[in-house]
């Protein structure tokens, strides 16, 4: 995100960056809990879902749901590449997806390939 020279905009951007850091921390903490909802995420931040959604959308261009899904998928990509002994279903569960099929569809939508193929091409 580009910093603004305008003091009010700069403070808002700093606030958005702080909010994203808080979101990332919460998502990392609750990463494996498939029942952790967007509403709970907003409650943990003591904000309404709509307010968090507007701020995340302004900062990233993604909705709160999209942002949370992308963060979970990024964690999954890291595990797929770095933990070859972990099955794809285990990676999905560890990253908060309760259905391996929906995980595979979401992963392919973002990364353009299946989790298995991603793992094969990114083994460390």
C-alpha positions as CSV (number, residue, x, y, z in Angstrom):
1,X,0.0,0.0,0.0
2,X,1.4,3.4,-1.0
3,X,1.8,5.9,1.8
4,X,0.0,9.2,1.5
5,X,1.5,12.6,2.2
6,X,-1.8,13.8,3.5
7,X,-1.8,13.5,7.4
8,X,-5.4,12.2,7.7
9,X,-4.9,9.7,4.9
10,X,-1.6,8.6,6.3
11,X,-3.1,8.0,9.7
12,X,-5.9,6.0,8.1
13,X,-3.4,3.9,6.1
14,X,-1.4,3.3,9.2
15,X,-4.6,2.2,10.9
16,X,-5.4,-0.2,8.0
17,X,-1.9,-1.7,8.2
18,X,-2.4,-2.2,12.0
19,X,-5.8,-3.8,11.3
20,X,-4.3,-6.2,8.7
21,X,-1.6,-7.2,11.2
22,X,-4.3,-7.9,13.8
23,X,-6.3,-9.9,11.3
24,X,-3.2,-11.9,10.3
25,X,-2.5,-12.6,14.0
26,X,-6.0,-13.8,14.6
27,X,-6.1,-15.8,11.4
28,X,-2.8,-17.5,12.3
29,X,-4.2,-18.3,15.8
30,X,-7.5,-19.6,14.5
31,X,-6.1,-21.0,11.3
32,X,-7.1,-24.6,11.9
33,X,-10.6,-23.9,13.2
34,X,-13.0,-24.4,10.3
35,X,-15.9,-23.2,12.6
36,X,-14.2,-19.8,13.2
37,X,-16.5,-17.3,11.3
38,X,-16.0,-13.9,9.8
39,X,-18.4,-12.6,12.4
40,X,-16.2,-14.0,15.2
41,X,-13.2,-12.5,13.6
42,X,-14.8,-9.0,13.6
43,X,-16.0,-9.5,17.2
44,X,-12.4,-10.4,18.3
45,X,-11.4,-7.0,16.8
46,X,-14.3,-5.3,18.6
47,X,-15.6,-4.0,15.3
48,X,-18.6,-4.8,13.2
49,X,-18.2,-7.1,10.2
50,X,-19.3,-4.3,7.9
51,X,-16.6,-1.9,9.3
52,X,-13.9,-4.5,9.1
53,X,-15.0,-5.5,5.6
54,X,-14.9,-1.8,4.4
55,X,-11.4,-1.3,5.9
56,X,-10.0,-4.5,4.5
57,X,-11.6,-3.8,1.0
58,X,-10.1,-0.3,1.0
59,X,-6.6,-1.6,2.0
60,X,-6.4,-4.7,-0.1
61,X,-9.2,-4.7,-2.7
62,X,-10.5,-7.9,-1.2
63,X,-13.6,-8.5,1.0
64,X,-12.9,-9.8,4.5
65,X,-13.9,-13.3,3.5
66,X,-11.6,-13.2,0.5
67,X,-8.8,-11.9,2.6
68,X,-9.2,-14.5,5.2
69,X,-9.4,-17.3,2.6
70,X,-6.3,-16.0,0.9
71,X,-4.4,-16.0,4.1
72,X,-5.4,-19.5,4.9
73,X,-4.5,-20.6,1.4
74,X,-1.1,-19.0,1.7
75,X,-0.5,-21.0,4.8
76,X,-1.6,-24.1,3.0
77,X,0.8,-23.4,0.1
78,X,3.6,-23.1,2.6
79,X,2.7,-26.4,4.2
80,X,2.3,-28.1,0.9
81,X,5.8,-27.1,-0.1
82,X,7.5,-27.5,3.2
83,X,5.7,-30.6,4.8
84,X,5.7,-33.4,2.2
85,X,4.7,-36.0,4.8
86,X,1.4,-34.1,5.5
87,X,-1.5,-35.2,3.3
88,X,-3.4,-32.7,1.3
89,X,-6.5,-33.4,3.4
90,X,-4.5,-32.8,6.6
91,X,-3.2,-29.5,5.2
92,X,-6.7,-28.5,4.3
93,X,-7.9,-29.3,7.9
94,X,-4.9,-27.6,9.4
95,X,-5.7,-24.4,7.5
96,X,-9.4,-24.3,8.5
97,X,-11.1,-26.1,5.6
98,X,-13.4,-28.8,6.7
99,X,-13.9,-30.2,3.2
100,X,-10.9,-31.2,1.1
101,X,-12.9,-30.8,-2.1
102,X,-13.8,-27.1,-1.3
103,X,-10.1,-26.6,-0.3
104,X,-8.9,-27.9,-3.6
105,X,-11.4,-25.7,-5.5
106,X,-10.4,-22.6,-3.6
107,X,-6.7,-23.4,-3.9
108,X,-7.0,-23.9,-7.7
109,X,-9.0,-20.7,-8.1
110,X,-6.2,-18.7,-6.4
111,X,-3.0,-20.6,-7.4
112,X,-4.2,-21.9,-10.8
113,X,-3.2,-25.5,-10.0
114,X,-4.3,-28.3,-7.7
115,X,-2.7,-28.6,-4.2
116,X,-1.1,-31.9,-5.2
117,X,0.5,-30.4,-8.4
118,X,1.6,-27.3,-6.4
119,X,3.3,-29.6,-3.9
120,X,5.0,-31.5,-6.6
121,X,6.3,-28.4,-8.3
122,X,7.3,-26.6,-5.1
123,X,9.0,-29.3,-2.9
124,X,11.8,-27.8,-1.0
